[in-house]
Amino acid sequence: MCVICYIPAGVETPSHDVLSAMHRANPHGQGFCTPTLFCKGLSFGYFEERLRSRRKDEPCIMHFRLATHGSVKRANCHPFKIDDVYFAHNGILSVRPIGDKTDSETAFIRYLYPNIERYGLYSREAEKMVQNIIEGSKFAFMQGDDVRLFGHFEKVGNYYFSNLRFAYLMKKPNIHF
């Protein structure tokens, strides 16, 4: 199961120990987005280096992938981006993937993004579309400085995690990051 970490604007990036644990529990790629930065790929070192340039005054969505649909490659890492909308997903969707794409990217391309583009990120129509396909998953969207989370996220300190499965891999499994 992948993990999403949402960092609100004004909050420091999690420590190397937290980032490393999320990566080790989900070793099939990682990515992040802010309103001004976008990075995804298979190299944890490059990811962490790029993340250091994150501005603290911007929100950030990070995703660490454990592959279920689609091969392990950069293109299948989250977040996915169309125009100015970013999307990250944790879970498995009942969506038939397009070719070697993930179920997440397929849902974003076919259903979620067209709905957001037409009605807006905070519209009832977008929320209804999400509720129709989310099942037990977690979604994170970013458009500009706006971040919208769907599903149950665990709040630990100032961070929001889609799950805490990675915490057992931390050097000091202190859940109060």
N, C-alpha and C positions, 0 to 999 in steps of 0.2 A: 504494500500500500504506500503510495507516494506521500509526501508531506508538503503542505503549503505553509509558509510563514508570512504573515502580514505585519509590517512594521509601520506604524503611523508616523506622520511627519512629526519631527521634534524628538524622535526616539533613536538612540544609537543602534548601530548594527549589532546583532548578537555576536558573542565571542567566537573565537576560532574553535573552541571546544564544542560549542553548540552547532556551529556550521559543519564541522567535521563529523559529528555524530549523525546529523541529518543526511550527510553524503554517504557515510558508511552503511546506513540502514537502507538507503535508496541510491545504489551506485550506478544507475543507468543514465546519468546526465542531470544537469541542473541549469537553472536560469533565473533571471530576475528582471524586473522592470521598475522604473520610476518614470515620472513625467519627462525626464530628459535622458535617461540611460536605458539601454536594452541589451541584454547579453544572455546567450544560452549556448550550451555545448557539452562536450563530454569530459573536458579537463577541469577538475576541481581547482587546481592551482590557478588557472587562468580566470575562472569564475571568481575566486576569492580576491585575486588581484584587481579585477574590474570593480568588484563590490566595494573595495576600499575607496573608490572615487565617488561613491554615493554621497549626495548632499543630505545632511541630517534634516534639513527643512522640507524634504520631499518624502511622501509615502513610498513604500517599496513592497512589492510582492515577490517572494522567492518561491521556487518550486524545486524539489528534489525528486527524481523519477525512479520508480521501480516498474519496469516495463511489463505491461500486460497485453496490449495490442500495439502492433507496429514494431518494427525492428529498433534496435539500439543504435541511434544515429542522431546527429545534431538537430535535424529537421523535426524529429519527434519529441524533442525536449520542450518543456513549457517554460514560460508562457508563450502562447500563440498570439499573433498580432495581425490585425487587419485595420488599415487606416490608423486611427488613434485609439483603438480599443484593444486592450490586452486581456487574455483569459488564461487562467490556470485551473486545473481540476484535480481532485483527489477522489478516487473511487473507480467504479466500473459502470459504464452506461449501456443501456440496451439499444445501442445504435450500431448498425453494421458499418464498420470502417471503410472508407474509400481507399482501395489499394493497400499500400503500406503505411497509411496514415493511422494515427491513434483514434480510438473512439472519441476522445476529447476534442481533437482538432476537427473531426468530422462533424460532431454536434455543433461546434462553434461556427464552422463554415455553412452548414446547411440550415441551422435553426436559430442559434443564439445571436450571432452577429447581424443577420438580416433583420431580425426583430428589433435589436438595439438601434441599428441604423435608421429604421423606419419610425420607431416610436420613442426612442431615448432610453438611456440606462435606468432611469428611475420610473419608467412608465408601468402602468398596470399590465400592459400587454407583455412587456419584457419579463416582468415577475411571473406572469401566468405561464409563459413559455418555459422559464426555468423550472417552475414547479411541475410542469408536465414531463420533464425529462430527468430531473436531478436524482430521483429515487433516494438512496441513502448517501449520495455523494456530497462533496463540498466544492463550491465554485468561488473563485475570486476574479473580479473584473476591475480593470482600471481604465479610466478615460480622463485624461488630464490629471488633475489632482484628486478626482473623485474615485473612491474605492468602494466597491459593494461586495459584501460576502454573503454567501448563501450556504445553509447547512450549519451544523453545530461546530464552532471553533472554540478551542480551549484557550482561555486568556491566562497567560502566565506573565506576571509583571506587566509590562507594557506591550507584549507581543501576543499575537493571535496565531495559534497553530491548528491545522486541520486534524492533527492527532499528535500524540506524544510517544509513539512507538519507538522513536529514536533515542529517547532519554536514557535507556538502560546502557547505551554505548558511551555515555559521557564519562570522562575521567572521574568526576565527582558528580554522581547522579543527583545533584541538587536541583530540584525542579524550579527553584526560585532564581532563574537565570539573572 
